[in-house]
Amino acid sequence: MIQKQEVERIAKLARLELKNKAKLAKELQSILKYVELLNELDLKGIEPTSNSIKRNNVMREDKPEKGVDLLDQAPATQDKLVKVKGIL
């Protein structure tokens, strides 16, 4: 069983202000029991998945393209750098 002190420590690490620590302790215990149940499953031969629907990459191939040269459009440059007014 998760103790109140553990809940307080977790809340402090997460920078959370908790009002009902006893209720949260019960909820965390329930979550941990479920994780233990999942750990008992035999998953040998099952590939990990990130999505249950098989999808192909629909993005275009990433190819470099000729873009606009910033230095050509800058009002002032110096040694291949954009020159700006000082602000301090």
N, C-alpha and C positions, 0 to 999 in steps of 0.2 A: 504494500500500500504506500502510496506517495504521502509523505509527511508534509505538514504545513510549512516547515522550515525549508523544504525543497522547493515548494511553490514560491515562497518568498524570495529565495535565491534566484530562481528562474525569472521571476518578475523583475528583480533588481537588474539582472543581466540584460533583460530585454527593455529595461527602463519603462516598465508598466506600473501603473498604480492600480492595485486590485482592491475591490471592496469586499468580495465574497471568496476568500481563499479556500474555505472548506469545499465549496461547490466546485471550484476550479480543480482542486485536488482529486475529487471524484471523477470529473470529466477527463483529466489527464490519465488517471488509472484505467478508465474505460478504453481510452485510445491505446494505451500500452498493452492491454489485454488483447485488443484486436490485432495489433502488430505481432504479438506473440503467436496468435492464431495463424496469421499469414506466414510467419516464419516456419510453421510446421508443414506447409504445403510442399509436395514433391514437384519441383520445377525442372527436373533433369530433362534435357532435350527440348525445352521450350526457349525459343529465342527471346531476348528482351525486346520490347517494343516501346515506342514513344507515342504511337497512335494506333488505334485499332483499325483504321481505314488505310489501306495501302494508297499512297499518293506519290506521284512523280513530281520532280522539281519543275515548276512551271515558269521559273525565272529564266530570263535570257542569259546567255553566256556572258560572263564579265570580260569585256574587251576594252582596252584603253582607247579613248577617242581623242582626237585633237580638240582641245577646248580653247577658250579665250585666254589669252595671256594677260594676267593681272598687271604685270609691269607695264604693258603697253597702254593700259587704261588708267594707271595711277597718275595723279596730277604731278607728283614729284617722286623721283627715285634716286638712289645713291648706292653704288656697288651691288646691283641686283637686289636691292631691298626697297620696300615702299617707304618713303619719307613722310612722316606725319608731324604735325605741330606738337610741341611739348605741352603737357597739361599741368605740370607742377611748377 
